Amino acid sequence: MKKVLKNGIIIIIVIVIIVLGINLYVRISTNNQIIKNNEYTELSDVDCIIILGAGVWGDKPSPMLEDRLLEGIKLYQNNVSNKIIMSGDHGRKEYDEVNIMKDYAIQKGIPSENIFMDHAGFSTYESIYRARDIFEVKKVVIVTQKYHLYRALYIANQLGLEAYGVGADPRQYVGATYREIREIIARDKDFIKCIFKPKPTYLGDTISISGN
């Protein structure tokens, strides 16, 4: 029993080391792609700004999503790119992140023709994959909270995109510690996914970002 217990402990330690090691690698390998302060003004020829979806409350964005939208709109207004992809979950008729995101941006003065809608961005991986294959982007700025940026940028790198990230963190959010812990597992999951590169739930006809 002692030997079994010892081997079990060793296995657990190895698993923890692997999980934390992958997490650290994802963070370190993408840290330099996260833009700090207003350095985004130095970027050029950016195909689009990708705003990743989050929860909505009725017909309004949640605080996290609203902060992503405000940061993405700020980038647009500072001429980082004249195209925005709203990528989120619209897998059910009664739940629609994408139209709420678009309506919010339009209310802030963004022309509708410059907003592209990805209704099948069911995960970070699928949002980035579809940005590449459906919207034909090559150089992007991704907007989300910083803890989420590392994974989004790693996925973009593995899918062959030139990507930069801007964090949307003007305030503290309820459940931040839980999300940080969950994100460690999510980084490991998408690390493995990027090895095999499965297709997303839906693809479809291309909608080039060069159009409207």
N, C-alpha and C positions, 0 to 999 in steps of 0.2 A: 504493500500500500504506500509505503514511503517513496518507493521508486516511481510509482504511478503519479503520486502527488508532485514529486519533484519534476518529472517530465511534463506534467500538466502546467506547472508554473513556468517552466522554460518556454513552452509553446506560447503561453499567454504573453510573456515578456517579448518574445520574438515578434508576435503579431502587433503588439503595441508599438514596438520600435519601427516596424514597417509602415504602419498607419501614420505615425507621427513623422517619419522620415519623408514619406511622399508628400504629406501636408507641407512640411518645411521646404521641400524642393519646389513645389508649385508656387509658394510665396516668394522665395528667393529668386526664382527664374523669371518672374514677371514684375518684380518690385520697381525696376527701372522704367517700366512702361507706364507707370502711374504718374500722371502729370500733377505737379504740385503748384500751388498758387495760381498765377495766370499765365503759365508757360505755354498753354494751348495756343496762344496767339502766334507762336513760332511755327506751328504746323502749317503745311500747305498741301493742296491737292487731296484733301480728305473727301472720299466718296460720300460718306454720310455719318451722321450721329445715330447710334443705336441706343435707344432707351429701353432697358429691360423691364418687363412688367412686374407687378407685385399686386397685392390684394387691393380690392376695391370695396368700399362701404356703400352699398346701394348704388347710387349713380355718381358717387364721388370717389376720387382716389384716396387710398389710405395715406397717412402721413409719410410713410417711406416712399410710396409711389409719387406723391406730390413733390417731394424733395428731388426725386430723380427727374421729374418733368421740368421743374423750375431750373435745375442745373442744365438740362439739355436745351431748354429754350434760351438760357443765357449763352450757351455755346453758339447756337444758331445766330443770335443777335450780335455776337462778336465775330461773325463771319468765319467760324471754324469750318462749316459746311453749310450749303443751302438746301440740304436734304436731311430728313429725319425718318428713321424707321421706328415705329411703335410696335414692339414685339411682346406679345403676351398671350394669355389663355382666353380663348373664345371657343372652347370646346363644347359648351352647352349654351342653349338659347338664353337661359336665365342668368348666365354669368359671362360678362363681356368686359374684360380689361381694356381691350384695344380701342373700342369706340369712345370709352370714357377718357382714355389718354389723348386721343385725337381731339375730342371736343374741348378738353382742357387747354390744349395748345392753341387751338383756333381762337378761343376766348382771350388768350394772351397775345393774339395778333399774328400767329404763324399762318401763312396762306395754306389752304387745304391741299393745293396741288403739289406742295413740297413735303407733304406728310405721306409716307408709305405705311401700310398697315399689314402686319404679319399676325394673322389670327391663329396660327398654329405654333406659336412660340411656347410650347407646353413646358419647356425646361430651358436652362441656360444653353445646354448643348444644342438643342434643336433650334433655338433662336439664332445662334451663331452659324450653324450649318445652313440654315435656310437663307440667312443674309448672304452667304457666299453663293449658293446654288440657285436660289429664286431671284434675288435682287442683284446678283452679279457684282457684289462689292469686293474691293481688294484692299482698300485702306480705310480704316474706320476709327472712330472714337466711341468707346462704350461708356455709358453712364449708368451707374448703380452705386450702392453703398460700398465703401472701401473693402469691407470684409468679403464681399461678393466679387469684387473686381479681379482678385488674383485668379480665381477659377475661370471667370469669363475670358480673361486675357490668355490664360494657358490654353483653353480650348481654341481660341482664335489662332494662336501660334501653331498649334498642331494641325489646324485645318488650312494653313498656308496664308493667312491674312496678315497684313501689317496693321497692328492694332495698338491703340493707346487707351488709357482709362482715366476717367475723371470721377472722383468720389463725390457722392451727394450725402454729406454728413453734417448738416448744420445744427443738429440737435441729437439728444439721446432718445433711444426708442425702448419701449417696454419689451422685455424678453431678449435683450441683446446678448446676454451670456448664453442662453439656450441656443440662439442662432449661431453664435461663434462655435459652439461645440458641434452642432449639427453640420456646420460648414466643413469641419475637418473630415467628416465621413463623406460629404458630398465631393470634396476635392479628390479623395481617394477613388471614389466611384467614377468620376469623370476622367481621372488619370487613366484608369483601365479602359474606359469607353473610348478614349482617344487613341488607344493602341489598335483597337479593332475598327473604329470609325463606322458604326452602324448608321444606316439611313434614318432620318427622323420619321415620325409617325406619318407625316404627309409631305410630299414634295409638290410637283405640279408644274404648270407653265411658268416660264421666266417672266419677271416684271422688272425690267432693267431700271436701276436707280437713275439712269440718265434721262428717263422719261418723267411722267408725273402721275 
